[in-house]
Protein backbone atom coordinates (compact mmCIF):
# COMPACT_ATOMS: atom_id res chain seq x y z
CA UNK A 1 0.00 0.00 0.00
CA UNK A 2 1.28 3.44 -0.95
CA UNK A 3 0.28 7.08 -0.40
CA UNK A 4 -1.77 7.06 -3.62
CA UNK A 5 -3.96 4.30 -2.13
CA UNK A 6 -4.50 6.25 1.10
CA UNK A 7 -5.33 9.59 -0.53
CA UNK A 8 -8.88 10.89 -0.51
CA UNK A 9 -10.10 13.80 -2.63
CA UNK A 10 -10.32 16.92 -0.47
CA UNK A 11 -11.53 20.45 -1.11
CA UNK A 12 -8.88 23.13 -1.57
CA UNK A 13 -9.08 26.86 -0.94
CA UNK A 14 -6.90 29.57 -2.49
CA UNK A 15 -4.68 31.71 -0.24
CA UNK A 16 -6.82 34.73 -1.05
CA UNK A 17 -10.14 33.07 -0.18
CA UNK A 18 -12.34 34.61 2.49
CA UNK A 19 -11.23 33.18 5.86
CA UNK A 20 -14.77 32.90 7.24
CA UNK A 21 -15.88 30.94 4.17
CA UNK A 22 -12.92 28.58 4.49
CA UNK A 23 -13.76 28.05 8.17
CA UNK A 24 -17.38 27.35 7.25
CA UNK A 25 -16.23 24.74 4.72
CA UNK A 26 -14.15 23.02 7.43
CA UNK A 27 -17.16 22.98 9.71
CA UNK A 28 -19.92 21.93 7.33
CA UNK A 29 -17.83 19.15 5.79
CA UNK A 30 -16.42 18.13 9.19
CA UNK A 31 -12.90 18.08 7.79
CA UNK A 32 -9.70 17.86 9.85
CA UNK A 33 -8.21 20.52 7.57
CA UNK A 34 -8.15 22.09 4.12
CA UNK A 35 -5.36 22.26 1.58
CA UNK A 36 -4.56 25.87 0.74
CA UNK A 37 -3.34 26.55 -2.81
CA UNK A 38 -1.11 29.39 -3.99
CA UNK A 39 -1.82 31.75 -6.91
CA UNK A 40 -0.27 29.29 -9.38
CA UNK A 41 -2.60 26.59 -8.02
CA UNK A 42 0.10 24.59 -6.24
CA UNK A 43 -0.57 23.07 -2.81
CA UNK A 44 0.84 25.59 -0.35
CA UNK A 45 -0.26 24.84 3.23
CA UNK A 46 -2.71 22.96 5.43
CA UNK A 47 -5.32 24.98 7.32
CA UNK A 48 -6.78 23.13 10.33
CA UNK A 49 -9.61 24.08 12.65
CA UNK A 50 -7.10 24.59 15.48
CA UNK A 51 -5.29 27.27 13.46
CA UNK A 52 -8.52 29.14 12.86
CA UNK A 53 -9.31 28.98 16.58
CA UNK A 54 -5.81 30.21 17.48
CA UNK A 55 -6.25 33.13 15.08
CA UNK A 56 -9.61 34.32 16.34
CA UNK A 57 -9.01 33.96 20.07
CA UNK A 58 -7.49 36.90 21.93
CA UNK A 59 -4.20 36.15 23.69
CA UNK A 60 -5.51 36.61 27.21
CA UNK A 61 -7.98 33.77 26.66
CA UNK A 62 -5.20 31.40 25.58
CA UNK A 63 -3.30 32.27 28.75
CA UNK A 64 -6.35 31.74 30.95
CA UNK A 65 -9.22 29.87 29.27
CA UNK A 66 -11.46 30.18 32.35
CA UNK A 67 -11.57 33.94 31.80
CA UNK A 68 -13.80 33.13 28.81
CA UNK A 69 -16.65 32.38 31.24
CA UNK A 70 -17.58 36.05 31.29
CA UNK A 71 -17.94 36.26 27.52
CA UNK A 72 -21.27 35.25 26.03
CA UNK A 73 -22.81 35.39 22.58
CA UNK A 74 -21.95 39.03 21.87
CA UNK A 75 -18.25 38.51 22.58
CA UNK A 76 -18.23 35.35 20.49
CA UNK A 77 -19.72 37.28 17.58
CA UNK A 78 -17.07 39.96 18.00
CA UNK A 79 -14.30 37.40 18.05
CA UNK A 80 -15.57 35.63 14.97
CA UNK A 81 -15.94 38.97 13.19
CA UNK A 82 -12.13 38.98 13.11
CA UNK A 83 -12.45 36.38 10.38
CA UNK A 84 -14.85 38.19 8.11
CA UNK A 85 -12.45 40.76 6.70
CA UNK A 86 -9.51 38.36 6.51
CA UNK A 87 -8.20 35.97 3.92
CA UNK A 88 -6.88 32.46 4.46
CA UNK A 89 -3.36 33.91 4.07
CA UNK A 90 -3.94 36.10 7.14
CA UNK A 91 -5.04 33.16 9.27
CA UNK A 92 -2.09 30.89 8.48
CA UNK A 93 0.64 31.01 11.12
CA UNK A 94 3.47 33.42 10.26
CA UNK A 95 5.96 30.54 10.36
CA UNK A 96 4.12 28.53 7.68
CA UNK A 97 6.81 27.01 5.53
CA UNK A 98 6.30 24.17 3.11
CA UNK A 99 3.19 22.02 3.07
CA UNK A 100 3.60 18.51 4.51
CA UNK A 101 3.57 16.57 1.24
CA UNK A 102 4.68 13.24 -0.16
CA UNK A 103 4.77 11.79 -3.64
CA UNK A 104 2.28 9.04 -4.56
CA UNK A 105 4.84 6.27 -3.95
CA UNK A 106 5.43 7.13 -0.28
CA UNK A 107 4.87 4.27 2.17
CA UNK A 108 2.35 4.47 5.05
CA UNK A 109 5.26 4.69 7.53
CA UNK A 110 6.69 7.66 5.65
CA UNK A 111 3.32 9.43 5.60
CA UNK A 112 2.74 8.74 9.31
CA UNK A 113 6.20 10.00 10.25
CA UNK A 114 5.80 13.23 8.28
CA UNK A 115 2.35 13.85 9.77
CA UNK A 116 3.72 13.34 13.28
CA UNK A 117 6.90 15.37 12.74
CA UNK A 118 4.93 18.31 11.31
CA UNK A 119 2.03 18.07 13.80
CA UNK A 120 -0.33 18.21 10.83
CA UNK A 121 -3.81 16.65 10.67
CA UNK A 122 -3.24 16.02 6.94
CA UNK A 123 -0.49 15.13 4.51
CA UNK A 124 -0.91 16.18 0.87
CA UNK A 125 -0.12 13.67 -1.87
CA UNK A 126 1.43 15.63 -4.71
CA UNK A 127 2.08 14.16 -8.15
CA UNK A 128 4.51 16.49 -9.90
CA UNK A 129 2.87 19.78 -8.91
CA UNK A 130 -0.68 18.48 -8.91
CA UNK A 131 -2.56 17.63 -5.71
CA UNK A 132 -3.52 13.97 -6.01
CA UNK A 133 -5.37 13.88 -2.68
CA UNK A 134 -4.93 14.09 1.04
CA UNK A 135 -4.14 11.49 3.72
CA UNK A 136 -5.73 11.93 7.17
CA UNK A 137 -4.38 10.63 10.49
CA UNK A 138 -7.15 8.06 10.82
CA UNK A 139 -6.54 6.82 7.28
CA UNK A 140 -2.83 6.24 7.80
CA UNK A 141 -3.41 4.73 11.23
CA UNK A 142 -5.90 2.32 9.65
CA UNK A 143 -3.24 1.27 7.13
CA UNK A 144 -0.78 0.52 9.94
CA UNK A 145 -3.10 -1.37 12.28
CA UNK A 146 -2.99 -5.12 12.49
CA UNK A 147 -6.08 -6.69 10.99
CA UNK A 148 -8.59 -7.85 13.62
CA UNK A 149 -8.36 -11.59 14.23
CA UNK B 1 -24.93 28.60 23.85
CA UNK B 2 -22.93 26.65 26.42
CA UNK B 3 -20.64 23.61 26.51
CA UNK B 4 -23.61 21.32 27.26
CA UNK B 5 -25.15 22.36 23.91
CA UNK B 6 -21.93 21.64 22.01
CA UNK B 7 -21.24 18.24 23.57
CA UNK B 8 -21.75 15.09 21.54
CA UNK B 9 -21.78 11.59 23.01
CA UNK B 10 -18.45 9.91 22.40
CA UNK B 11 -17.09 6.46 23.11
CA UNK B 12 -14.74 6.07 26.07
CA UNK B 13 -12.04 3.49 26.69
CA UNK B 14 -10.57 2.45 30.04
CA UNK B 15 -6.87 3.02 30.73
CA UNK B 16 -6.30 -0.73 30.75
CA UNK B 17 -8.01 -1.36 27.40
CA UNK B 18 -6.04 -3.01 24.62
CA UNK B 19 -4.24 -0.24 22.70
CA UNK B 20 -4.79 -1.84 19.29
CA UNK B 21 -8.53 -2.10 19.95
CA UNK B 22 -8.69 1.55 21.00
CA UNK B 23 -6.83 2.55 17.82
CA UNK B 24 -9.24 0.46 15.76
CA UNK B 25 -12.18 2.26 17.40
CA UNK B 26 -10.65 5.64 16.48
CA UNK B 27 -10.25 4.48 12.91
CA UNK B 28 -13.55 2.74 12.28
CA UNK B 29 -15.58 5.55 13.84
CA UNK B 30 -13.37 8.24 12.24
CA UNK B 31 -13.05 10.03 15.56
CA UNK B 32 -10.61 12.85 16.30
CA UNK B 33 -9.91 11.20 19.66
CA UNK B 34 -11.25 9.04 22.48
CA UNK B 35 -11.83 9.89 26.11
CA UNK B 36 -9.84 7.56 28.34
CA UNK B 37 -11.36 6.74 31.73
CA UNK B 38 -9.54 5.75 34.92
CA UNK B 39 -10.27 2.73 37.10
CA UNK B 40 -12.94 4.67 39.03
CA UNK B 41 -14.59 5.55 35.69
CA UNK B 42 -13.63 9.21 35.73
CA UNK B 43 -12.52 10.96 32.52
CA UNK B 44 -8.71 10.81 32.63
CA UNK B 45 -7.17 11.78 29.29
CA UNK B 46 -7.78 12.27 25.58
CA UNK B 47 -6.19 9.78 23.18
CA UNK B 48 -5.86 11.12 19.63
CA UNK B 49 -4.74 9.36 16.45
CA UNK B 50 -1.56 11.47 16.42
CA UNK B 51 -0.56 10.08 19.84
CA UNK B 52 -1.00 6.53 18.63
CA UNK B 53 1.15 7.29 15.58
CA UNK B 54 3.83 8.89 17.73
CA UNK B 55 3.87 5.82 19.95
CA UNK B 56 4.22 3.22 17.20
CA UNK B 57 6.76 5.02 15.02
CA UNK B 58 10.45 4.47 15.73
CA UNK B 59 12.39 7.65 16.58
CA UNK B 60 14.60 7.59 13.49
CA UNK B 61 11.51 7.87 11.29
CA UNK B 62 10.31 10.96 13.15
CA UNK B 63 13.73 12.54 12.60
CA UNK B 64 13.77 11.69 8.91
CA UNK B 65 10.37 10.67 7.49
CA UNK B 66 11.82 10.01 4.03
CA UNK B 67 13.77 7.09 5.50
CA UNK B 68 10.38 5.36 5.69
CA UNK B 69 10.49 4.82 1.93
CA UNK B 70 12.48 1.64 2.41
CA UNK B 71 9.91 0.10 4.74
CA UNK B 72 7.01 -1.75 3.14
CA UNK B 73 4.15 -3.90 4.41
CA UNK B 74 6.28 -6.17 6.61
CA UNK B 75 7.84 -3.26 8.48
CA UNK B 76 4.43 -1.62 8.91
CA UNK B 77 3.10 -4.84 10.42
CA UNK B 78 6.09 -4.97 12.77
CA UNK B 79 5.56 -1.39 13.84
CA UNK B 80 1.88 -1.85 14.48
CA UNK B 81 2.62 -5.02 16.43
CA UNK B 82 4.01 -2.66 19.08
CA UNK B 83 0.38 -1.86 19.87
CA UNK B 84 -0.91 -5.37 20.31
CA UNK B 85 0.66 -6.14 23.68
CA UNK B 86 0.12 -2.63 25.05
CA UNK B 87 -2.66 -0.91 26.90
CA UNK B 88 -4.02 2.56 26.36
CA UNK B 89 -2.05 3.62 29.46
CA UNK B 90 1.21 2.66 27.71
CA UNK B 91 0.38 4.73 24.63
CA UNK B 92 -0.49 7.96 26.45
CA UNK B 93 2.42 10.42 26.60
CA UNK B 94 4.39 10.23 29.85
CA UNK B 95 3.58 13.88 30.57
CA UNK B 96 -0.20 13.29 30.47
CA UNK B 97 -1.60 15.40 33.26
CA UNK B 98 -5.24 16.33 33.63
CA UNK B 99 -7.78 15.90 30.86
CA UNK B 100 -8.85 19.10 29.09
CA UNK B 101 -12.31 19.43 30.63
CA UNK B 102 -14.95 22.05 31.28
CA UNK B 103 -18.21 22.07 33.19
CA UNK B 104 -21.50 22.18 31.25
CA UNK B 105 -21.87 25.95 31.72
CA UNK B 106 -18.59 26.85 29.96
CA UNK B 107 -18.95 29.29 27.06
CA UNK B 108 -17.80 28.47 23.50
CA UNK B 109 -14.88 30.92 23.91
CA UNK B 110 -13.75 29.11 27.05
CA UNK B 111 -13.93 25.71 25.34
CA UNK B 112 -12.06 27.01 22.28
CA UNK B 113 -9.33 28.59 24.40
CA UNK B 114 -8.79 25.42 26.44
CA UNK B 115 -8.66 23.27 23.30
CA UNK B 116 -6.09 25.59 21.74
CA UNK B 117 -4.01 25.99 24.90
CA UNK B 118 -3.85 22.21 25.42
CA UNK B 119 -3.39 21.32 21.73
CA UNK B 120 -6.21 18.82 22.14
CA UNK B 121 -8.59 17.68 19.40
CA UNK B 122 -11.31 17.32 22.07
CA UNK B 123 -12.51 18.93 25.27
CA UNK B 124 -14.49 16.79 27.72
CA UNK B 125 -17.64 18.22 29.28
CA UNK B 126 -17.76 16.91 32.83
CA UNK B 127 -20.77 17.28 35.10
CA UNK B 128 -19.57 16.62 38.64
CA UNK B 129 -17.44 13.55 37.87
CA UNK B 130 -19.61 12.22 35.07
CA UNK B 131 -18.66 12.66 31.39
CA UNK B 132 -21.54 14.57 29.81
CA UNK B 133 -20.03 14.51 26.30
CA UNK B 134 -17.19 15.79 24.20
CA UNK B 135 -16.71 18.96 22.15
CA UNK B 136 -14.68 18.73 18.93
CA UNK B 137 -12.73 21.56 17.25
CA UNK B 138 -15.17 21.74 14.33
CA UNK B 139 -18.13 21.90 16.70
CA UNK B 140 -16.76 24.81 18.71
CA UNK B 141 -15.58 26.59 15.57
CA UNK B 142 -19.10 26.24 14.16
CA UNK B 143 -20.49 27.88 17.32
CA UNK B 144 -18.12 30.83 16.91
CA UNK B 145 -18.59 31.45 13.18
CA UNK B 146 -20.77 34.28 11.96
CA UNK B 147 -23.95 32.98 10.35
CA UNK B 148 -23.82 33.02 6.54
CA UNK B 149 -25.68 36.05 5.13
Interface residues (C-beta under 8 A of the other chain):
Chain A: X1 X20 X23 X24 X26 X27 X30 X31 X32 X48 X49 X50 X52 X53 X54 X56 X57 X61 X62 X63 X64 X65 X66 X67 X68 X69 X71 X72 X73 X75 X76 X77 X79 X80 X81 X83 X84 X105 X106 X107 X108 X109 X110 X111 X112 X113 X114 X115 X116 X117 X119 X121 X137 X138 X140 X141 X142 X143 X144 X145 X146 X148
Chain B: X1 X20 X23 X24 X26 X27 X30 X31 X32 X48 X49 X50 X52 X53 X54 X56 X57 X61 X62 X63 X64 X65 X66 X67 X68 X69 X71 X72 X73 X75 X76 X77 X79 X80 X81 X83 X84 X105 X106 X107 X108 X109 X110 X111 X112 X113 X114 X115 X116 X117 X119 X121 X137 X138 X140 X141 X142 X143 X144 X145 X146 X148
